[in-house]
């Protein structure tokens, strides 16, 4: 009996081993594990893509075609002026909040001119009010309507205030004062929101025949980018980097450019469009110039400088990308059908306000026809 029992056990063990081996050979279960791993990677890639369009809101027609959009006053509200067609004719300010259907006049704010600039943080507007004797610059709080005068420039000697702009952190306001009597006496004024004082600087490097076009201050108020048409370069458009030095702005870098948009990434690095339509970044610490995108028509960085919205030549498409060092990643198309002339990121870095012309309709054949404007908000997730 003992031998028969041992023999029976051995047969059972051998049979089980054979069955297990045949099962491993005939049924490739391991393949499903590999496929599952592959799917997990794909899903991870999808979820890691930072830009997906969650919602698109079209602004009312009057905001697109009859108002002057100024930008965002908060994460879910935009500001526009109505009726201020010139700097001598005043209009009203309206706020359009989520779900962006009906604007309301901002209470406590008086009539404003067309030369009204909204701060990047949406808390203030800077208004320029000219008269026959002087030009006044003042700050108006959008929260309580309180006003503060920044400066009062006499216009008796044919001086003109131009190109008022904010630094990206809303800490400084820059404005040019052009003197038509004394050539080369153009000055840059920088107003400090913290100290509530304005400082005047002479521009060293502007010569007779040069035409100033814009001002863009760094967040520290010590560096400035000036766009101008250089007389000695056949009126080509150039971008110059100026640094505060005593009571002067000393130019330290200059390059011909092809577009209007420039942006500071930080106090040392800035981005601009070259004549070849490439998007360049320049680092003033080491003089390094890098290409970060090609064939760019226009661009706008988010307030935190981590995202970019841009358009390219020959396409009615707006893209967004993620900034990583000197690289733009993902480059996702988020809207087709208009050529934006203005792009505004909201303070939360999650929505982009676009304003531009609709793509021409094939039925629009009359030379007198012109495409209408469209304004829309793209909410990203």
Protein Blocks (a to p, Z undefined) as FASTA:
>chain_A
ZZmmmmmmmmmmmmmmmmmmmmmmmmcfklmmmmmmmmmmmmmmmmmpmbdcfbdcdddf
klmmmmccfbjfbfkbccddehiabfkbccdddddddehlaccddehiacddfkbcddfk
lpaccdddddfkbccdddddfklopacdfbdcdfklopacehiacdfklpaccdddddfk
lghiaccddddfklopacddddehiaghiacfbdcddfkopaccdddddfkloopacddd
dddehjaccdfbdcddfbfbdcdfblmbccdddfkopacdddfknopacdfbehifbdcd
dfklpaccdddehiacdcddddehjacehjaafbghiacfbdcddfkopaccdddddddd
fklmbfkbccdddddddddZZ
